[in-house]
């Protein structure tokens, strides 16, 4: 090739390349704009359209008669359910609404208060998945189970168990030793939260008992006395060391820990946790939303009115007109908007100030509440105000804390669905359709030795032909499935 021709070719490439890059940039920009436009259209669609039931997901094995917390993990695109009836955590494909696997080997529906391993609480209870694709589950016998749930490597069994037992409620040496069949009074390890900054798990032991002090009751003259509930800090890095504990004097239990990434604090719902003499003038024994510093592993005090809130007391009589010590689930939306299940209802509260408390009385406050970033909604399950009341999935605007809608979560007059969570990618909202054992279609041994009466099953599962089994109910905004198909 002659030098002059080569020079002209280089010049041609030099001129063409910027045009090519500019065209690609414009095309990419248009693609992004199109995607943003579609996403915005979907969001606006969700804002304006109601939520409805679209189907159920059957779960193999024993009927779901005992289940607890559920968790949606966007990283693995899976929905995880604490299924005590099947001694493990069910794993559902949240994108395609299909059962895919189960992590087994957990306590199952055991009782508490007996002082032995098999009477020291059931499980699994609380569940979550860390960015490392590790499942953490509170289990019976004061243990936390850790399992690999990476879809490419998971084995279906926990690879590590960590004891949360403390000396005050466990007479083994060292505390929580599984080698002894007696001395276990710390109960189950329950719900938990994850701090990704400090790589910490915070998990509650909600109902520990004294191994030595007896508090007779009308039904049990040898009942052991409760001690203060406590929570345990565990490193989420190997070897998963227990780093400390925090107790709540006088509280009647502990419920849901929640990590607040903006404040870098845990929130923890504490039934009956408001101390006497608090500066807000809230009667002692009301529920408390405790704010916990992961560095000091201590609850921060309640600030006087007019200052920024730290721990937040809830005066149930002032808020709802009814005395109560109860609180359960908690969820966080943008701009520090909290929704907490307390005093029997969902209550919106400003996490920064503890003010702007707004009570929703259209639906009861369930055990778990969830914020879905896909549609800007809080979801909660609870009974409505009908006579007799019917279990509902409640939909609440996360920006304003206002109630939007209830959707029936049972096909009859009795409670069914519980513990909601959602997958933001497709805005599928899940609830656990747990059924009473008396209505369960139990399989013969070796699964379950007893048989129920499935003809009395009134769960949403029956609407799709599953009777006496329990299932996972799936809801979404009307027209959402058509929008999903249009994008494919």
Secondary structure, 3 states (H helix, E strand, C coil): CCHHHHHHHHHHHHHHHHHHHHHHHHHHHHHHHHHHHHHHHHHHHHHHCCEEEEEEECCCCCCCCCEEEEEEECCCCEEEEEEHHHCEEEEEECCCCEEEEEEECCCECCCCCCECHHHCCCECCCEEECCCCEEEEEECCCEEEEEECCCCCCCCECCEEEECCCHHHECCCCCCCCCCCCCECCCCCCCEEEECCCCEEEEEECCCEEEEEECCCCCCCCCEEECCCEEEEEECCCCCCEEEEEECCCCCCCCCEEEECCCCEEEEEECCCCCCCCCCCCCCCCCEEEEEECCCCEECCCCCCCCCCCCEECCHHHHHCCCCCCEEEEEEEHHHEEEEEECCEEEEEECCCCCCCEEEEEEECCCCEEEECCCCEEEEEEECCCCCCCEEEEEEECCCCCEEEEEECCCCCCCCEEEEEEECCCCEEEEEECCCHHHCCCCCCCCCCCCCCHHHCCCHHHHHCCCCCCEEEEEEECCHHHHHHHHC
